[in-house]
């Protein structure tokens, strides 16, 4: 190799090395999220004996989409309708990326939330939302794995009783693993922005 060729090669190598040094921090920089708390190193969720509002067996992760999972009940006067409305708006803000996300509403009131009632309520917010229910035993198992607390509370309301429950939204990835948690306070734009990063 001639001296001139060697010098040119060294110059190219120096330019490449400089570019790597300058760009490496960008590639190594961890993804930041507006509202989501990322959960690492989780195992796939077990198969619970749950059914969707069409009566079909349901498994977390089965859709091949990311799932936004919220536990609530159809007679909920405040937290549930507000959360479902926010999730609907978040999907709208995601544009085409919303096709990679499914909202799953898990009832913690199986005594009153029949399949028909669960379907009618869920579809009020979005025709693609999925309502899921099961026996109290199965719901308890799922709730435990999702870190969800709920209990019946006596009430003088026309519905007969209320159900106190956790209000966070859990992200399940396509492999059936819990990926992240959104707090109740998370707003639609923040949810949309964070979900776009996850699905990418």
N, C-alpha and C positions, 0 to 999 in steps of 0.2 A: 504494500500500500504506500502510495506517495505521501510525502510530508503534507502536501496541501489537502489531500483527501482525509488524512488523519486529523488535521486541524478542523476541517469541516464537520467530521464525525463527532469530535469533542464538543464543538459548538452546539450541534444538534442535541447531544446528550445533556449538555448543561441547560439548554432551554427546556427540555422535557423534565429534567429534575426540578427546575425552578417551578414549572407549572404544577407538578405533583405536590411540591411543598405548599404552594399557594392554594391549591384546590382541595387538598386532602381534608382540612378542617371542615370544609363544606359538606363533603361526603360523609364524614364521621359524625357530624353534628346530629344529635338525637332529635327525632320529631317532637315538636311541642304541640300540646293540645289546649284548647281554650277552656273546656269544662270537663272532659273525660279524665278519669283516673285509670291508667292502664294497669291491667292485671297480667303478670308474666308467669310462665311456667305452670299453667293449670292443665289438668288432665281432662279428657273429653267427659262431658256430662253423661251419667248413666241413662239408660232408657227407662223412662217412667211410663206407667200405663195411663197415659193421657189421651184425650180425643179432641179433635177440632170440632167446630160447630156444625160440620157436616156429618159428624159421627165417625170420621176416619182416624185411625191411630196417628198419633203425633209424636215426633222425636225432634229434639232441638238439633239444629244443623242439617236436617233432612232436605231443606229446600235448596241447598247449595248457595244460599245468600247469607249475608250478615243479618242477624236478627236483633231487633230492639225489643227486649222482653220487659213487660210491666205487669206486676201482680196487682189486681184490684177487684172490683165487683160492680155490677151494673147499677145497683142502687146507690152507689157512692155519690154524695151530693156536691163534692168539690174537687178533691185531688185527682180523681180518675178522669173526669171529663176534661179538666184543664190539661193534664198530661197527654191524653190522647190527641187533643187539639194541637198541642205544641208539636207532637211527633208528626202529625199530618202536615203542619206547616214546614217542619224541618225537611220532610221528603220533597215538598214543593220547591224548597230552596236548593235542593241537591240536583235538580234538573234530571238529566239522563242517568246520572249516577244512582238515582233512587231505585232504579231497576235491580240494583244489587243489594237492596235492603228490604227486609220484611219486618213489619211490626206485629208482635205476638202479645195478646192480652190474655193473661192467665187469671181465671176467676178464683178468688179465695172464698167464694160463697156458693158452693155446689148445691146447697139445699134449695136455693131460689133461682140460681142462674141455669135454667134449662138450656139445651142446645139452641132452641128457637129464640129464646130471649137473648142469649149471648150473641147470636148471629145478628139479630136486629140491632142491638146496641152497638156492636163493633162496627157494623157497616154504616152507621150514622156518621162516623168520622172519616172513613175512607173505605171504598169497596175492596181494597186489597189487604186491609188489616185482617188478621186471623185471630179468632177467639178460641181459647183452649180451656178445657175443664177436665175433671176426673173425680175420683173418690177423695174424701178428705185425707185418707192415708197417703195416696199418691201426691196430692197437692202439698201435704206436709213434707214429704220427702224432697220434692222439688224446691219448695220454699226454703228449706234448710240449706240446700246446696247453693241457692241464690242469695243467701243471707237476708231472707225476707221474714219479717215478723208479722203475724196477724192474730186478731182475737175478736170474737163477738162482744158487743157492748149493748146492754139494754138501752132502749130509747123509747120515747113517747111519740116518735114519728110514725107516719102511716105505714111505713115499711116494716115496722115491728122491732127491728134492731139495726144497729150499725156495725160496721167492721173496721176496727182500727188496723192499719197496715202500713208497712214500709212504703216509701214513695220514690225510691230510686229506680232508674231504668238500667238494665244490664245488657251489654252487648255480647252476643254469642257469635263466634266466627263460623264460617262454613264447615269447619271440622268438628263443630259441636263443643268447642272450648269457650269458657268465659274469657272475654278479651278486655272488657272495660266496664266502668260504671259511670253513669251520669247522675248527678244529684238532682233532686226535685227542682232546684233553682235554675237548672240549665235552660237557656233560652233557645228557641228554634234555630237562629243563625249559628250559634256556637255548636249545637248538635250537628247541624248540616256540615259545617266546616270540618269538625272532627271526624265525622263519618266519611267524608270525601277522602281524608288522609288515610283512614283505615282501609277502605276498599281499594285504594291505589297500592 
